Amino acid sequence: MSSSFFPPQRTLMGPGPSDVSSRVLGALARPTIGHLDPLFVQLMDEVKALLQFAFQTNNALTLPVSAPGSAGMEACFVNLVSPGDKVIVCQNGVFGGRMKENIERCGGTAVLVEDSWGEPVDVSKVEAAFDDHPDAAILAFVHAETSTGVFSDAAALCALAARHGALSIVDAVTSLAGIEVLVDEWGVDAMYSGTQKCLSCVPGLSPVTFSSRAEERIKHRKHKVQSWFLDMQLVMGYWGGDNKRAYHHTAPVNNLYALHEALLIVKEEGLAETQSRHLTNHRALVAGLEAMGLSMAVAANCRLPQLNSVVIPEGVNDAALRAALLNEFDLEIGAGLGGLAGKTWRIGLMGFASNERNVMFCLSAMETVLQRQEAPIKTGKAIQAARLVFDDA
Ligand SMILES: *Cc1c(COP(=O)(O)O)cnc(C)c1O
């Protein structure tokens, strides 16, 4: 006999999903109504306006794709890359590699600009790639590399693309609502995000936004978009600005209630306040970890406050530590990904999970488990060091 599933109450401090507030979970549990109900259509318009606020854009083509962040990524590439297009793509972690894969599956040619994992995208290398490939139609890069905990200079990269007459596609899955994202000011042409990172909403939706230049490119495509589901011209029949909403697919109605609530929370707090909260909690966590004798894997000038990569000290059993945190403390932190597996931990401080209690809880839980493993750490220092940061903030 199967029975109902009741998950434990975890503290989610990995690379996503992040903790979802009871306010958002409450919204998710409200009565389902039809996806063409006039009241639901009003909610869609509000979601769109709130997304425009979060992205800091006036782009008309702004909506949540009905699937997780990877679908938002795919939506940007399938709509903008036509067979034969040359696309400069930056890789400094896992997600840049997925962009390359998308380009090739769209029939495009990827020109790869590589930087080491743990380093930001080098703008001068991208400049050189444009000099070598003046016919490049698009520049694609990841703003916040969740695999390493590094942010890149999105403003400079988008300006570079514009100067070379190329469109920009930017992955903001982890950056949106965690660090500054300015779609219009930076001149971003296509950006996608996810609900389960700094928006602290349930997984399963991917906000996207396209500039009017990107919309023009889509309208003048000579080849049909290879994905029927993600073809923006079709999706716009349902999400479009006029009052005629045509059925395309059944919107994930309750997930959109949750996204609406999560975006309201961001708006109520304010973008600047949200960012400064992420920064303070990050500084306190780093102070605590360093007081313990641990070191950060990324240089201070390109660290993401919402994703903290920590070097695993010699002799520490990575899997055993994470299992102890999960089983004894109901605390999830992330493992290293790809080339960083076994070398780093990734501690997320995303959205609702970015708070003082979580910083203190994580520091004391890690200290307890590391001490038991007889790791070379200094005990009794971390909480005090983090406390000083909070008191100064
Ligand atoms: C999480 C993540 C994705 C993928 O999002 P999913 O919701 O897991 O599909 C893409 N890019 C970055 C940078 C991410 O952190």
The ligand as a Gaussian input file, in Angstrom:
#p B3LYP/6-31G(d) Opt

LIG

0 1
 C       20.017000      25.976000     -12.089000
 C       20.596000      26.603000     -13.310000
 C       20.111000      26.326000     -14.603000
 C       19.073000      25.282000     -14.873000
 O       17.870000      25.519000     -14.226000
 P       16.873000      24.286000     -13.953000
 O       15.714000      24.938000     -13.282000
 O       17.616000      23.327000     -13.092000
 O       16.509000      23.700000     -15.257000
 C       20.672000      27.012000     -15.656000
 N       21.655000      27.917000     -15.481000
 C       22.159000      28.207000     -14.263000
 C       23.247000      29.200000     -14.127000
 C       21.643000      27.551000     -13.147000
 O       22.135000      27.827000     -11.937000

